[in-house]
Amino acid sequence: MSGVEVESRPADTAPFAVTANAAKQVAAILSGEPAGTMLRVSVDGGGCSGFQYNFTLETSKNADDLVIERDGATVLVDEMSLEYMSGSELDYVDDLIGQSFQVKNPNATASCGCGTSFSV
């Protein structure tokens, strides 16, 4: 299967979306990295709710990756993680309790207080 490239759209029409705030922050982070670096969002077993989101910097794509390009940022999601995050949206929040990337996942039936783990 070849990689699928899409532009970020609302979560109800895309398999995974990236908000403008998230794209801006990803682009800022990637600007200090070697050319071609991308942010990978994935799901791993663990965390207090059963699954947890993982954010890593990558310099290569997998053949089955969903590739989202928006405003100078490239975000990757592997096919297996997409099964748990289909219809989700990556956002970047800066509020009184801190700054963080947050995945707004319509498939999650529960999540921890910090928002980094979830269950389905």
Protein Blocks (a to p, Z undefined) as FASTA:
>chain_A
ZZdddddddfklcfbdcdfklmmmmmmmmmmpcehiacdddddeedjnopacdddddfbd
cfklccddeehiacdddfklmmmmgoiacdddddfkbccdddddfkbmbdcfkopaccZZ
